[in-house]
């Protein structure tokens, strides 16, 4: 069985030099086309044209949003319409890595409904992408999902682990998400791709004289939604006037063209523009497991248990108020692509902390992944609402203070107007030592709320 070097890309990859990619030995590229029924990758047609121009085999995937709306059928048709008129060398792929609050049975049915609708609507065969932990824990056996070829993600040298649906069978393996490929200025997903992911798997790979299968429809002039305009800056132009002309935003033009200062453009500069106001979305895959909130849990205690942060849990679960979680609520917990959450942190460090203006015990507890009750108990505080600026508190925390012993140095939260020099003077420490202790690369860049070891 032949094996081909592949990569998968989305707008996260930025502008790509496809000649360099092809010369690096990459043979296959899989491009994100869409997500849900609300997002089409703005680089889709640019990536497609570039990859095809240099002889790469091309496939497409859709990032699936499970739940009642939009339905699997609506998402399937949105996916096919997005790539209508483009030549696909690979089976059309469902990217399946979210739960959406569904149980295993319903989740698996939605995947099958999507794959069937794509096949019926496009006439092309389909495949599914997921990661090992998801396949092991969130899918239901016996419904027929195993009939669809699997592209599996697991970042390990020994190959993917078996799962109950496909066993040890797969047609592609994503083995790295931090690869470096010539022509791409970002970390890149690396894949090994086998015959079974190609649309015509009766041969090792479709021959050059054999036309790849085409999704029905015409791709004539690029549409307003998917077309690209290359605009040459004229005298008197500003990004604002150009954005207004093409119904887009200054931010979007700046992001697409890597412009660090939107006020600095020059006559003759060529800008790439996607007309039509659209948000450029930079999304990286976030692998997750789930946790059911128990009595007595707080977001802080859950973050400590799984060695993550309150901020990560807030973002992953779209929590408007981190202080309001309820017993029985299902939370997503970040994992690596093998599905491993970090081991619960058991080692604790005793530090001292100087209360800053505006602090409350609740805010201090949140900063150091501990609880108000713990701080109150250790410091014999009779009234948790009465703490004062300059008060010294002992705090037991899971923050690693890098072998400083049980009585670690103090932590200081940067205030408005602070500089490293005045912080060093305030605590009577050496300025250079402060930089080294905190791994600061630019001493002129510290921000309000940053926690420093002093």
Secondary structure, DSSP 8 states (H G I E B T S, - for coil): --EEEEEEE-GGG-SB-HHHHHHTT--EEEEEEEETTTEE-TTHHHHHHHHHHTT-EEEEEEE---SSSS-HHHHHHHHHHHTTT-EESB-EEEE----TT--HHHHHHHHHHHHHHHHHHHS--EEEEEEHHHHHHS--TTSSGGGSEEEEE---TT----BTTTBT--SEEEEEEEE--TTBSS-EEEEEEEGGGBS-TTSSS--TTS--EE-SS---S--TTT--EEEE--TT--HHHHHHHTT--HHHHHHHTT-S-TT---TT-EEEE--S-----------EEEEE--TT--HHHHHHHTT--HHHHHHHHT-S-TT---TT-EEEEE--TT----------EEEEEE--TT--HHHHHHHTT--HHHHHHHHT-S-TT---TT-EEEEEE----SS--SS---EEE--TT--HHHHHHHHT--HHHHHHHTT-S-TT---TT-EEE-
